[in-house]
Amino acid sequence: MSRLDELPPDQRAALTILLRRRKTYAEVAGMLGIPERAVHDRAHAGLAVLAPALARELDPALRQEIGDYLLSQQPGVAERLRTRTLLSSSAAASRWASALAGELAGTGELPEIPPAPAPATASPAKGSGSGAEAPYSLAEAAASPDLWEPPAAPSSRVGGALLLAAIAAAVIVVVILVFGGGGTKKASTVASTPTTATTGKTGEPKVLSRFTLKPTVANSRSKGTLEILSEGGRQAFYIQAEHIPATRHFFYAIWLYNSPTSALPLSKSPPVGKSHRLAGAALLPENAGEFHEILLTRETTTKPTHPGHVVLRGHFSLSG
């Protein structure tokens, strides 16, 4: 029997209505005639009780973010992509989310939980008590003066304007740093969903396709994966890489690529340390479909005009 059946009636009712009826906190509050905050607090108290030992490994802020993700209460794709990054970067976060998914099985369709990082390279969530390398915060990375700014005068697709989503403001996970663009382009319109698409519940991102990123150096252990996701007329990429060299006097960057004269920079990462991993996401520009490859490169200049040394590369397409 699931621990859900053992919860106090008010907590069990809040979780059940949120999941089975796919309601928001506000909608449930209206149904029950109680404040919206009361619905939120009852639901999250219930989640903490469902897997208490694993919940104690995480900070309250991270527990709340994961809970909102599982209950489909996050306002947009940026927040959901950020939480996917958290789950794929933190073994503790992934364990708790997976345990909750098991306890909540049968109450409604839950969002996808990305695979947990390998134990040897996992970056712990804040508060886990591990002595391993501390993860970076997006706020710290954003405060760095070494920002990769968009070109002053965007022209065609050669180094065009960087249109990226600011995925969040201060969650403590290893993430790719993304920037606001300097142009007027909008995120691309969602293409017709290919046969490889994974359709989530209403309001959740759909995984349109997945690609493997391979090293360019023989015998390298570096590897990565790229997912193309869509939601509400927008498309985004989600990238993971592991066994990549720690950064020292350089940073990693992501490019859409056709040729040396047809390449579009997407984002840069904060430093990669002893974990030798990075993960993160950002919205794609409207002309992303014009490119056929994705590159992860090493850069030493803050405003590169063409890709630097290629560490990983893979096929890219918006149609699967």
URDAHU-V187372 format. One record per pair of residues at least 24 apart in sequence whose ideal C-beta (glycine too) atoms are under 10 Angstrom apart, sorted by the first residue. I is the first residue (numbers start at 1). J is the second residue. Records with the same first field share a line. If there is no record, write none. Layout:
I: J, J
This chain:
2: 50, 102, 103, 104, 105, 106, 107
3: 46, 49, 50, 51, 52, 99, 100, 102, 103, 104
4: 46, 47, 49, 50, 100, 103, 104, 105, 106, 107
5: 103
6: 49, 50
7: 42, 45, 46, 47, 49, 50, 103
8: 42, 45, 46, 49
9: 42
10: 34, 38, 39, 41, 42, 43, 45, 46
11: 41, 42, 43, 44, 45, 46, 47, 48, 49, 50
12: 42, 43, 46, 107
13: 39, 42, 43, 46
14: 38, 39, 40, 41, 42, 43, 44, 45, 46, 47, 71
15: 39, 42, 43, 44, 45, 46, 47, 50, 67, 70, 71, 100, 103, 104, 107, 108
16: 43, 46, 104, 107, 108
17: 43, 107, 108
18: 42, 43, 46, 70, 71, 72, 73, 107, 108
19: 43, 70, 71, 72, 104, 106, 107, 108, 109, 110, 201
20: 106, 107, 108, 109
21: 108
22: 71, 72, 108, 109, 201, 202, 203
23: 71, 72, 73
24: 71, 72, 73, 75, 203
25: 68, 71, 73
26: 73
39: 73
40: 64, 67, 68, 71, 73
43: 67, 68, 70, 71, 73
44: 68, 71, 73
46: 100, 103, 104
47: 71, 96, 97, 100, 103, 104
48: 96, 100
49: 103
50: 96, 99, 100, 101, 102, 103, 104
51: 95, 96, 97, 98, 99, 100, 101, 102, 103
52: 96, 99
53: 95, 96, 99
54: 92, 93, 94, 95, 96, 97, 98, 99, 100
55: 92, 96, 99, 100
56: 92, 96, 127, 128, 129
57: 90, 91, 92, 93, 95, 96, 124, 125, 126, 127, 128, 129, 130
58: 86, 90, 92, 93, 95, 96, 97, 124, 125, 126, 127, 128
59: 92, 93, 125, 126, 127, 128, 172
60: 127
61: 126, 127, 170, 171, 172
62: 86, 90, 92, 93, 96, 125, 126, 127, 128, 171, 172, 173
63: 93, 96, 97, 100, 125, 127
65: 93, 168, 171, 173
66: 90, 93, 94, 96, 97, 100, 113, 125
67: 96, 97, 100
69: 97, 110, 111, 113, 204
70: 96, 97, 100, 101, 104, 110, 111, 113
71: 100, 104, 108, 110, 111
72: 108, 109, 110, 111, 200, 201, 202, 203, 204
73: 203
74: 111, 203, 204
75: 203
76: 165, 203, 205, 231, 232, 234
77: 165, 167, 187, 203, 204, 205, 229, 230, 231, 232, 234, 235, 236, 281, 283
78: 165, 166, 167, 168, 178, 231, 234, 236, 281, 282, 283
79: 167, 168, 171
80: 111, 112, 167, 200, 203, 204, 205, 229, 231, 236, 281
81: 165, 167, 168, 175, 178, 205, 227, 229, 231, 236, 237, 238, 280, 281, 282, 283
82: 138, 165, 166, 167, 168, 169, 171, 173, 175, 280, 281
83: 111, 113, 114, 167, 168, 171, 173
84: 111, 112, 113, 114, 205, 227, 229, 238, 240, 279, 280, 281
85: 114, 138, 167, 168, 171, 173, 174, 175, 176, 238, 239, 240, 278, 279, 280, 281
86: 114, 123, 125, 135, 168, 171, 172, 173, 174, 175, 279
87: 111, 112, 113, 114, 115, 116, 117, 125, 173, 279
88: 113, 114, 115, 116, 117, 123, 173, 174, 225, 238, 240, 277, 279, 280, 281
89: 114, 116, 117, 121, 122, 123, 124, 125, 135, 173, 174, 175, 240, 275, 277, 278, 279, 280
90: 116, 117, 122, 123, 124, 125, 126, 128, 135, 172, 173, 174, 279
91: 116, 117, 118, 119, 121, 122, 123, 124, 125, 128, 130
92: 116, 122, 123, 124, 125, 126, 127, 128, 129, 130
93: 117, 122, 123, 124, 125, 126, 128, 173
94: 122, 125
95: 125
96: 125
108: 201
109: 200, 201, 202, 204
110: 200, 201, 204
111: 200, 201, 203, 204, 205
112: 198, 200, 201, 204, 205, 206, 207, 227, 229
114: 225, 227, 238, 240, 279
115: 225, 240
117: 174, 240, 242, 275, 277, 279
118: 242, 243, 277
120: 242, 275, 276
121: 242, 243, 274, 275, 276, 277
122: 275, 277
123: 172, 173, 174, 273, 274, 275, 277, 278, 279
124: 275
125: 172, 173
126: 171, 172, 173
127: 172
132: 273, 274, 275
133: 174, 246, 272, 273, 274, 275, 276
134: 172, 174, 273
135: 171, 172, 173, 174, 175, 270, 273, 275
136: 172, 173, 174, 175, 177, 269, 270, 271, 272, 273, 278
137: 168, 169, 170, 171, 172, 173, 174, 175, 270
138: 166, 167, 168, 169, 170, 171, 172, 173, 174, 175, 176, 177, 178, 270, 280
139: 168, 169, 170, 171, 172
140: 170, 172, 177, 270, 271
141: 174, 175, 176, 177, 178, 268, 269, 270, 271
142: 166, 168, 169, 170, 177, 178, 179, 270
144: 177, 251, 268, 270, 271, 302
145: 302
146: 251, 268, 302
147: 177, 179, 268, 302, 303
148: 177, 179, 251, 253, 265, 266, 267, 268, 299, 301, 302, 303, 304
149: 179, 181, 182, 302, 303
150: 179, 180, 181, 182, 183, 265, 303
151: 182, 183, 265, 303, 305
152: 182, 303
153: 182, 183
154: 181, 182, 183, 184, 185, 264
156: 262, 264, 287, 290
157: 256, 258, 261, 262, 263, 264, 285, 287, 288, 290, 291
158: 258, 259, 260, 261, 262, 263, 264, 305, 306
159: 255, 261, 262, 263, 264, 265, 303, 304, 305, 306
160: 185, 256, 263, 264, 265, 285, 286, 287, 290
161: 185, 264, 285, 286, 287
162: 264, 265, 266, 267, 268, 282, 285
163: 187, 188, 264, 266, 282, 283, 284, 285, 286, 287, 288
164: 236, 265, 266, 267, 281, 282, 283, 284, 285
165: 234, 236, 267, 281, 282, 283, 284
166: 282, 283
167: 236, 267, 280, 281, 282, 283
173: 279, 280
174: 269, 270, 271, 272, 273, 275, 277, 278, 279, 280
175: 269, 270, 278, 279, 280, 281, 282
176: 237, 238, 239, 240, 241, 252, 253, 254, 266, 267, 268, 269, 270, 278, 279, 280, 281, 282
177: 251, 252, 267, 268, 269, 270, 280, 282
178: 236, 254, 266, 267, 268, 269, 280, 281, 282, 283
179: 265, 266, 267, 268, 282
181: 283, 285
183: 285, 286
185: 285, 286, 287
186: 233, 234, 283, 285, 286
187: 230, 232, 233, 234, 235, 236, 282, 283, 284, 285, 286, 288
188: 230, 233, 234, 235, 236, 283, 284, 285, 286, 287, 288, 289, 318
189: 230, 233, 234, 235, 286, 289, 318
190: 229, 230, 231, 232, 233, 234, 235, 318
191: 228, 230, 235, 288, 289, 317, 318, 319, 320
192: 318, 319, 320
193: 230, 319, 320
194: 228, 317, 318, 319, 320
195: 320
196: 228, 319, 320
197: 228, 229, 230, 320
198: 227, 229
200: 229, 231
203: 231, 232
204: 229, 231
205: 229, 230, 231, 232, 234, 235, 236, 238, 281
206: 230, 231, 235
207: 238
208: 235, 236, 317, 318, 319, 320
209: 315, 316, 317, 318, 319, 320
210: 238, 320
211: 237, 239, 293, 294, 314, 315, 316, 317, 320
212: 312, 314, 315
213: 239, 240, 241, 293, 294, 295, 296, 311, 312, 313, 314, 315, 316
214: 312, 313, 314, 315
215: 241, 243, 244, 296, 310, 311, 312, 313
216: 295, 296, 297, 309, 310, 311, 312, 313
217: 309, 310, 311, 312
220: 244, 245, 311, 312
221: 276
222: 276, 296, 311, 312
223: 312, 314
224: 277, 278, 279, 294, 296, 311, 312, 313, 314
225: 279, 312, 314
226: 254, 294, 296, 312, 314, 315, 316
227: 281
228: 284, 288, 294, 316, 317, 318, 319, 320
229: 281, 283, 284
230: 284, 318
234: 283, 284
235: 283, 284, 285, 286, 288, 289, 318
236: 281, 282, 283, 284, 288
237: 266, 267, 280, 281, 282, 283, 284, 288, 294, 316
238: 279, 280, 281, 282
239: 266, 267, 269, 278, 279, 280, 281, 282, 294, 296, 312, 314
240: 277, 278, 279, 280, 281
241: 269, 272, 276, 277, 278, 279, 280, 296, 311, 312
242: 272, 275, 276, 277, 278, 279
243: 276, 277
244: 269, 272, 275, 276, 277, 278, 296, 298, 311, 312
245: 272, 276, 298, 311
246: 271, 272, 273, 274, 275, 276
247: 271, 272, 273, 278, 298, 299
248: 272, 273
249: 298, 300
250: 297, 298, 299, 300, 301, 308, 309
251: 297, 298, 299, 300, 301, 302, 308
252: 278, 296, 297, 298, 299, 308, 311, 312
253: 295, 296, 297, 298, 299, 304, 307, 308, 311
254: 278, 280, 282, 294, 295, 296, 297, 307, 312
255: 291, 293, 294, 295, 296, 297, 299, 304, 306, 307, 308, 310, 313, 316
256: 284, 285, 287, 288, 289, 290, 291, 292, 293, 294, 295, 307, 316
257: 291, 292, 293, 294, 295, 297, 306, 307, 310, 313, 316
258: 290, 291, 292, 293, 316
259: 291, 292, 293, 306
260: 306, 307
261: 306
262: 290, 291, 292, 306
263: 291, 293, 295, 297, 304, 305, 306, 307
264: 288, 290, 291, 307
265: 295, 297, 299, 303, 304, 305, 306, 307
266: 294, 295
268: 297, 299, 302, 304
269: 296, 299
284: 316, 318
288: 316, 317, 318
289: 316, 317, 318, 319
290: 318
291: 316, 317, 318
292: 316, 317
293: 317
